[in-house]
Amino acid sequence: MTRSFADRHIGPDSGELARILDTVGVDSLDALAESALPSGILDAGLDALPAPVSEHEALAELAALAHANTVATSMIGLGYYDTLTPPVLVRNLLENPAWYTAYTPYQPEISQGRLEALLNFQTMVCDLTGMDVANASMLDEATAAAEAMTLLRRAGRSKATRLLVDTDLFPQTKTVLATRAEPLGFEIVEADLSGGKLPEGEYFGVIVQTPGASGRIVDWTALIAAAHERGALVAAGADLLAATLVTPPGEQGADVCFGTTQRFGVPMGFGGPHAGYLAVRSGFARQLPGRLVGVSVDADGARAYRLALQTREQHIRREKATSNICTAQVLLAVVAAMYASYHGANGLRAIARRVHQHAADVAAGLGAAVVHGAFFDTVLAQVPGGAEAVVAKAKSRGINLRLVDADHVAIACDEATTDAHVAAVLQSFGTAEALPEVAAVGQGLAEAEAALTGDAPTPLADIETRTSDYLTHPAFTRYHTETAMLRYLRSLSDKDIALDRSMIPLGSCTMKLNATAEMEAITWPGFARLHPYAPVEDVPGILGLIGDLERWLAEITGYDAVSLQPNAGSQGEYAGLLAIRRYHLDRGDDHRDTCLIPSSAHGTNAASAAMVGMRVEVVKCRENGDVDLDDLRAKIADHAERLACIMITYPSTHGVYEHEVAELCALVHDAGGQVYIDGANLNALVGLAKPGRFGGDVSHLNLHKTFCIPHGGGGPGVGPVAVRAHLARYLPGDPREAGSHAVSAALYGSASILPITWAYIRMMGADGLRAATLTAIASANYIARRLDAFFPVLYTGENGMVAHECILDLRGITKATGVTVDDVAKRLADYGFHAPTMSFPVAGTLMVEPTESENLEELDEFIEAMIAIRGEIDQVGAGVWPVTDNPLRGAPHTAASLVGDWDHPYSRETAVYPRGLGHTRPKVWPPVRRIDGAFGDRNLVCSCPPIESYQD
Ligand SMILES: *Cc1c(COP(=O)(O)O)cnc(C)c1O
């Protein structure tokens, strides 16, 4: 029999599976399903899914879809630009599993590579914007603007609820700002602020953008001063390429900067994913949402990176959280940072000058039709009554221009623009004769290469107002050759543990196989080079793929409608709760503002509820971890008329299928509330049960968990929101339309990574998906059974079964021996493993999720490492090793820690080869020892350390 894709995706073969099931105590996968899940919710049919195909067939179908799209020359602009990704970055970063299969760097000792890359990203953003502190990425420009808005409100002194916004913001930014402002009770006032004056009234903040949507460049210095005088803070959207030439907003006095780094080597991808950014003045560092990489020291005093100020993260702040962002855009932030490292300051400046030169050529050709004198890359042309005709003519020449209105056309130049494009644009306006001689197509490339070697057009005095230096750090001067860049990328990824080394048993995160056949298509031009606002007739292939996926996900979840717009799980939650809110409002139930959330919930749940203006009420859990239905009844009675919804996770974050879930949903529905089921744990349901059928009104899914989009080191993600029919009309709309309740800048969010999920479902088929789910459950139960005697499993369901993950309780062990979850997590690195999820959802525990992709050999390796660690803990417990000096507390051990004096009660060999030298696996050498997080928070450094410190 030929092996199918499902056989390659699922780790254990039939023989291994038999042994796993034997240990679990069931004789088949079907018996497992019956034993683990409540019978009332079992609902297997996935009839709407097509029969599975092989890797090569799926790739051929994807190729046909990509081919159906027209890859036009995009000169639409509006925050999305064609870019030339250096091939060294495509192959060795974007398409390299050492980078894309990594997880969020919560275990910093084995994440130094991506942490350094993110620190470069932060430094790059600070340098280019002229700000002091930048975070490690946002989801896109529009949501970064929305985060900037709420930051202005909480960081500023003004208690006003009005926000002033310049008319020339990107339309999608305005829409997302409006979506976010409404539930928070903010009023947005739009005005043309280019004159430097504020309209009457009190505002907590002002948001401007440079260059504007029209391409116009405005010096905001006077306006910012006026705003400050009136007690308002100012956030400015800024294009980072323009900022290499034009005075950046930070130097004009802005308090916050936001934007996208897309044009730094990240393909447009029909809307995403790309890294947004957010940067602030130093006084506001503690107000920044999202992740912030900082510099600290390890146990030996060596420099080490880790996420700074982690206590601000929403999982700790819960309903007090000010943002719900969790998964961000790490992989794309790393691409953008490496693009800057590769080109350096001179290279970027040359690219920017070339882009500007092309725009200037367009403007020269158009003469009096040009609306704004000061522009960077985008020219706005006035053609009374003729705009549509011009756009149509350009289209016939293979170029998409932006139709602004009947009388205006905008033309955006980018890194890929050539003289031939400029000529074709001018011909579309019928002004080609007025042009100086235009070069042939081939010459455009020579010109592009000249730009990259720094032999660029002469500076253009008109817009080059920037005088300050940027990107002077070695991170941006050392890697300009391909050899140097190749080795830099390799040296960084070698410091990290990703899925290409060993299993990553992170509970709730579903670190499963990201198959190569799923990944192939994402860099194909037919998907990667599409502008999100390209004409519909250009994009039938990707729209067909999106339609398939919406239907398939509806079938899998049992819901009626799906939106792929949200860029992460948190954004799906937000969109889902907005739908619930709008549903109640439309029915006149404006008093329904209370969201019930079990105490075990993921932190994003409460944070999302707070963002839609709901009050969070916590429902207790019982001793066995289940939601306490008595407490739920009491809370429902307490809040009666005010009940908006409940947010539960299923199976629960305790890794258990609660048997009373149907009753729980009925209680809430009977009281007039809606049921939100967090779908992060869908890997335990696909093909077995459907949240839309057993009681949910709305769910989000995490395609980067259940559906094989790799975690990318902490992003990208896709968090589709799925709803029952009565909520379908409240799904997020088109961000280009005002008032559409869009939650992202692009209608289909991170569209260019949807082929991954499409390929997964296409290759697995209904039976493959069901087998994957059951195998994931079997493997989790296998680990639970085998480790229970060493680390007690905290919660189990009715038949002593767990779902797709299990919580190992270390609290008793810690009490008895002093060895903590941290010690165990760090010690696992010495054994070559990434730690499980630490202290979520219960402090002092580890949550293990093996997924279906790990074979029995790997499961056993992990189990044996854990058992060996338990043996080490017992040595500490027995007093053989002191609690302050043992292989666990000393973990992880670096190669450097072995040389020189060794003054520990355990041997060097125990430290680094705990399984013995004969062990067959390549040794993973953590690059740093245990990192002192508190030191770094006290001495906050969030950009690349100064050059001198490299010489120490
Ligand atoms: C991962 C997760 C989320 C958040 O998803 P992101 O994509 O990181 O925003 C929400 N709820 C649960 C239970 C999760 O595990």
PDBQT file of the ligand as one rigid body, heavy atoms in Angstrom, charges set to zero:
ROOT
HETATM    1  C1  LIG A1001      -3.126  30.580  21.821  1.00  0.00    +0.000 C 
HETATM    2  C2  LIG A1001      -4.369  30.856  22.547  1.00  0.00    +0.000 A 
HETATM    3  C3  LIG A1001      -5.060  32.078  22.368  1.00  0.00    +0.000 A 
HETATM    4  C4  LIG A1001      -4.482  33.270  21.636  1.00  0.00    +0.000 C 
HETATM    5  O1  LIG A1001      -4.141  33.076  20.333  1.00  0.00    +0.000 OA
HETATM    6  P1  LIG A1001      -3.087  34.027  19.600  1.00  0.00    +0.000 P 
HETATM    7  O2  LIG A1001      -3.116  33.549  18.216  1.00  0.00    +0.000 OA
HETATM    8  O3  LIG A1001      -1.773  33.852  20.256  1.00  0.00    +0.000 OA
HETATM    9  O4  LIG A1001      -3.551  35.428  19.706  1.00  0.00    +0.000 OA
HETATM   10  C5  LIG A1001      -6.297  32.207  22.973  1.00  0.00    +0.000 A 
HETATM   11  N1  LIG A1001      -6.809  31.220  23.742  1.00  0.00    +0.000 NA
HETATM   12  C6  LIG A1001      -6.141  30.062  23.971  1.00  0.00    +0.000 A 
HETATM   13  C7  LIG A1001      -6.744  29.013  24.853  1.00  0.00    +0.000 C 
HETATM   14  C8  LIG A1001      -4.901  29.843  23.386  1.00  0.00    +0.000 A 
HETATM   15  O5  LIG A1001      -4.226  28.707  23.620  1.00  0.00    +0.000 OA
ENDROOT
TORSDOF 0
